[in-house]
Amino acid sequence: MDTPLVSIVVPVYNSEEYLRQCVDSVLAQTYSRWELILIDDGSTDASSTICKLATRATSRIHTIRCLHCGPGAARNAGLRMADGRYICFIDSDDVIHPRFLELMVRQALLTGADIVDCRKKKFTDDLKLCSSINFDKPFYSLFEKIESNLYTPVAAARRMLYQRRQPDASVCGKLFATSLWRNIRFNEQTLYEDLDVMPRVTLTARLIALYPATLYFYRQHEESILHTFSLKRADVIDVADRLAAHMKENRPEVYAAALSRRLSASFNMLGLMENGRKHMTEEEKASANEIISRCRANIKEARLSSLFNPYVRFKNKAAILASYAGGWPLLSFLSRIVYR
């Protein structure tokens, strides 16, 4: 089998508790042709020291220092430095299975896919990682006999925007042909840089392979951005609006799916804002009211067509029915329970 170089990009910011485990999971790979690019985004804890030690340990690890520019800018810096034929992204608090690169590269070469996506599994700090990864040989023999599912770019983008299990809108847990990123970069001004970029990258690929093995493990902890309240999380509405407008103008065959994703984002933010009110200042409440108005407008625009769209998630259809049956008060109440 051909053994192309794979560039692995890891943005790092104050992740001293988890970074060693992330780097160790790369060092444990059965596939040997890789380079690891650590983007130290202005860390103020021991993360910088860990990056330096890793770089000294092997010439395959490189460190770039940024000045707290955010994950989008950090990943863009990694893209500029990457020399591999393939590239993958790992968050600094996540880990990959020892055979992640071996199996993902093999699928890319066998299928000719530009993107290979594996299954992911979450774990918490209270759950020992070794209990989440099956290192026994039956794991290998089982999944080596399973062929990946192949999708065209349009079919894969639709699945992503309709929020099927695979492919999801995260850049992590995927192997990309580096050539896909030649003219595409991450948005450096949003918290939701993955959702902003993934549908566009997917639509430039020739073929997408979904590999049905769990090879990527992502950590859930209280400090993560998506588990803390912030008005900045409303960035997802801007991203979803841009995505829908882009698809309507350039890829109308994906527009209905983009509307569905915007509907999900609007329901989610409606619930988040309703739940977060009690912790807000008066100024923040004013901003939250503007966000709620935008969410309601998006829901009102898309709810009828989405209700009769067979691919829209059941949870969203139930919320749509609630908006018709009980109006905004009922929807706001349910959103506080379901979308948070």
C-alpha positions in Angstrom: 0.0 0.0 0.0 1.1 3.5 -0.8 2.1 5.4 2.3 1.5 9.1 1.7 2.4 11.7 4.3 -0.4 12.8 6.6 -0.3 16.3 8.3 -2.1 16.4 11.7 -3.1 19.9 12.9 -3.9 20.4 16.6 -4.8 23.9 17.9 -3.6 24.3 21.5 -4.9 26.8 24.0 -4.5 26.2 27.8 -5.1 22.4 27.6 -2.3 21.2 29.8 -4.5 18.6 31.4 -5.3 16.9 28.2 -2.6 17.7 25.6 -0.1 14.9 26.6 -2.9 12.3 26.0 -3.7 13.8 22.6 0.0 13.8 21.5 0.5 10.3 22.9 -2.4 9.1 20.8 -0.6 10.4 17.7 2.7 8.8 18.8 1.0 5.5 19.2 -0.2 5.4 15.6 0.5 2.2 13.6 0.8 4.3 10.5 4.3 5.9 10.6 4.2 8.6 7.8 2.8 11.6 9.7 3.8 15.1 10.8 2.1 16.7 13.8 1.7 20.5 13.8 0.9 21.9 17.2 -0.5 25.5 17.0 0.2 27.1 20.4 -2.4 29.8 20.4 -0.9 32.0 23.2 -1.3 29.5 26.0 -0.6 30.8 29.5 -0.4 27.4 31.3 2.0 24.5 30.8 0.7 23.8 27.3 3.6 25.7 25.7 6.1 23.7 27.6 4.4 20.4 26.5 4.6 21.6 22.9 8.3 22.4 23.2 9.0 19.0 24.8 7.1 17.2 22.1 8.9 19.0 19.4 12.3 18.1 20.9 11.3 14.4 21.1 10.9 13.9 17.4 11.5 15.8 14.2 8.0 14.8 13.1 6.4 17.2 15.5 6.4 21.0 14.9 5.1 23.9 16.9 3.8 27.2 15.7 3.2 30.0 18.2 0.2 32.4 17.7 -1.1 35.2 19.9 -4.5 33.9 21.0 -6.1 34.3 17.5 -8.7 31.6 18.0 -9.2 28.0 16.6 -10.0 29.2 13.1 -6.8 31.2 12.7 -4.8 28.4 14.4 -6.0 25.8 11.9 -5.3 28.2 9.0 -1.7 28.5 10.3 -1.5 24.7 10.3 -2.9 24.5 6.8 -0.2 26.9 5.6 2.5 24.7 7.1 1.1 21.3 6.1 3.2 19.2 3.7 1.1 16.1 3.6 -0.9 14.6 0.8 -3.6 14.2 3.4 -4.5 16.3 6.4 -6.6 15.8 9.5 -7.6 17.9 12.5 -7.6 16.9 16.2 -8.8 19.1 19.1 -6.2 19.2 21.9 -8.5 17.5 24.4 -9.4 14.6 22.1 -7.6 11.4 21.1 -7.5 9.1 18.2 -7.4 5.3 18.0 -4.0 3.8 17.4 -5.1 2.6 13.9 -6.9 5.9 13.0 -4.4 6.9 10.3 -3.8 3.4 9.0 -7.4 2.7 8.5 -8.4 6.1 7.2 -5.6 6.3 4.7 -6.3 2.8 3.5 -10.0 3.7 2.9 -9.0 6.9 1.0 -6.6 4.9 -1.3 -9.0 2.0 -1.9 -12.0 4.2 -2.6 -10.4 7.2 -4.2 -12.4 9.4 -1.7 -11.2 12.9 -1.0 -12.8 12.8 2.5 -13.0 9.8 4.8 -15.2 10.2 8.0 -15.1 7.8 10.9 -17.5 7.4 13.8 -16.8 9.3 17.0 -17.5 8.6 20.6 -17.6 11.0 23.5 -16.0 10.4 26.9 -15.7 12.5 30.1 -13.0 13.1 32.5 -14.6 10.7 34.9 -14.5 7.9 32.3 -11.1 6.3 31.8 -10.3 6.4 28.1 -9.1 2.8 28.0 -12.6 1.7 28.7 -13.8 3.6 25.6 -11.3 2.0 23.2 -11.4 -1.6 22.5 -7.8 -2.7 21.8 -8.6 -6.3 21.4 -7.9 -8.0 18.0 -11.7 -8.7 17.4 -12.0 -4.9 16.9 -9.6 -5.0 14.1 -10.8 -8.1 12.4 -14.4 -7.0 12.7 -14.1 -3.6 11.1 -11.6 -4.5 8.5 -14.3 -6.6 6.9 -16.7 -3.8 6.6 -16.7 -1.6 3.5 -17.2 2.1 3.8 -20.3 3.8 2.4 -19.6 6.1 -0.5 -21.4 9.3 -1.2 -21.4 12.0 -3.8 -20.6 15.6 -2.6 -24.2 16.7 -2.8 -25.5 13.6 -1.0 -22.9 13.9 1.7 -23.6 17.7 2.1 -27.3 16.9 2.5 -26.7 14.3 5.1 -24.5 16.7 7.0 -27.0 19.6 7.0 -29.9 17.3 7.8 -27.7 16.2 10.8 -27.4 12.5 10.1 -24.8 10.6 12.1 -22.2 10.7 9.3 -20.8 12.8 8.0 -21.2 15.5 10.6 -20.1 19.1 10.4 -17.0 18.7 12.5 -13.6 18.8 10.8 -12.3 16.4 13.4 -12.4 12.7 12.9 -11.9 13.1 9.2 -9.1 12.6 6.7 -9.0 15.2 3.9 -7.1 15.4 0.7 -5.0 18.5 1.3 -5.8 19.8 -2.2 -9.4 20.5 -1.0 -8.0 23.3 1.2 -6.1 25.0 -1.6 -8.7 27.8 -1.9 -10.7 27.3 1.3 -9.8 28.6 4.8 -11.5 28.7 8.2 -13.5 31.7 9.2 -11.4 33.3 11.9 -14.2 35.5 13.4 -16.7 32.9 14.5 -17.0 30.2 17.2 -18.6 27.9 14.6 -15.8 27.7 12.1 -16.5 24.0 11.4 -20.1 24.4 10.4 -19.1 27.4 8.3 -16.5 25.5 6.3 -17.4 21.8 6.2 -20.3 22.0 3.7 -18.2 24.0 1.3 -15.3 21.7 1.6 -17.5 18.7 1.1 -19.0 20.1 -2.1 -15.5 20.4 -3.6 -14.7 16.7 -3.1 -15.0 14.1 -5.7 -16.2 11.3 -3.3 -16.8 11.0 0.4 -16.3 7.7 2.3 -18.0 7.0 5.6 -16.0 4.5 7.6 -18.2 2.6 10.1 -15.6 2.2 12.9 -15.2 4.4 16.0 -11.7 5.8 15.7 -12.1 9.3 17.1 -12.8 10.1 20.8 -13.9 13.6 21.9 -13.9 14.8 25.5 -16.9 16.4 27.1 -16.1 18.7 30.0 -17.6 21.7 31.6 -15.0 24.2 30.3 -15.8 23.5 26.7 -17.3 26.4 24.7 -20.5 24.5 23.9 -21.1 23.7 27.5 -20.9 27.2 28.8 -23.4 30.1 28.3 -22.2 33.0 26.1 -24.0 35.4 23.8 -21.1 34.7 21.4 -22.7 31.3 20.8 -25.3 33.1 18.7 -22.6 33.2 16.0 -24.2 30.0 14.8 -27.2 32.0 13.5 -24.8 34.2 11.4 -23.1 31.1 10.1 -26.4 29.3 9.3 -27.8 32.5 7.6 -24.7 32.7 5.4 -24.8 29.0 4.6 -28.4 29.2 3.5 -27.8 32.3 1.4 -24.7 30.7 -0.2 -26.6 27.4 -1.1 -29.6 29.3 -2.4 -27.4 31.2 -4.8 -24.8 28.7 -5.7 -26.0 25.2 -4.9 -29.8 25.2 -4.9 -29.9 21.4 -4.8 -28.6 21.7 -1.2 -30.7 24.7 -0.2 -33.5 22.8 1.6 -31.0 21.0 3.7 -29.3 24.3 4.6 -32.7 25.7 5.6 -33.1 22.7 7.9 -29.8 23.3 9.5 -30.7 27.0 10.0 -33.9 25.8 11.6 -32.0 23.6 14.0 -29.7 26.5 14.9 -32.6 28.8 15.5 -34.4 26.3 17.8 -31.2 25.7 19.7 -30.4 29.4 20.2 -34.0 30.2 21.2 -33.7 27.6 24.0 -30.3 28.8 25.0 -31.3 32.5 25.2 -34.5 31.6 27.1 -32.5 29.5 29.6 -29.8 32.1 30.0 -32.0 35.1 30.7 -31.8 34.7 34.5 -28.0 35.1 34.4 -28.0 38.1 32.1 -27.4 41.8 32.7 -29.9 44.2 31.3 -27.6 45.0 28.4 -27.2 41.2 27.7 -31.0 40.8 27.8 -31.4 43.4 25.1 -28.9 41.5 22.9 -30.7 38.2 23.7 -34.1 39.7 22.7 -32.6 40.6 19.3 -31.2 37.1 18.9 -34.6 35.6 19.8 -36.3 37.8 17.2 -33.9 36.5 14.5 -34.6 33.0 15.6 -38.3 33.4 15.4 -38.1 35.0 12.0 -36.0 32.1 10.7 -38.4 29.6 12.2 -41.4 31.3 10.7 -39.8 31.4 7.3 -38.8 27.7 7.1 -41.3 25.9 9.3 -44.0 25.1 6.7 -41.7 23.7 4.1 -39.7 21.9 6.7 -42.8 20.3 8.2 -43.4 18.5 5.0 -39.8 17.8 4.2 -39.3 14.0 5.0 -35.6 14.5 5.8 -36.0 17.1 8.6 -35.4 15.7 12.1 -38.4 14.6 14.1 -37.4 16.9 17.0 -37.6 19.9 14.7 -40.9 18.9 13.3 -42.3 18.6 16.9 -41.1 22.1 17.6 -42.7 23.4 14.4 -46.0 21.9 15.4 -45.7 23.4 18.9 -45.1 26.8 17.3 -48.3 26.5 15.3 -50.4 24.9 18.2 -49.3 27.0 21.1 -47.6 30.0 19.5 -44.3 31.4 20.7 -45.0 31.1 24.4 -45.4 27.3 24.1 -42.4 27.0 21.8 -40.3 29.1 24.1 -41.3 26.9 27.0 -40.4 23.7 25.1 -37.2 25.2 23.8 -36.0 25.7 27.4 -36.4 22.0 28.0 -35.4 20.4 24.7 -32.9 22.8 23.2 -30.2 23.8 25.6 
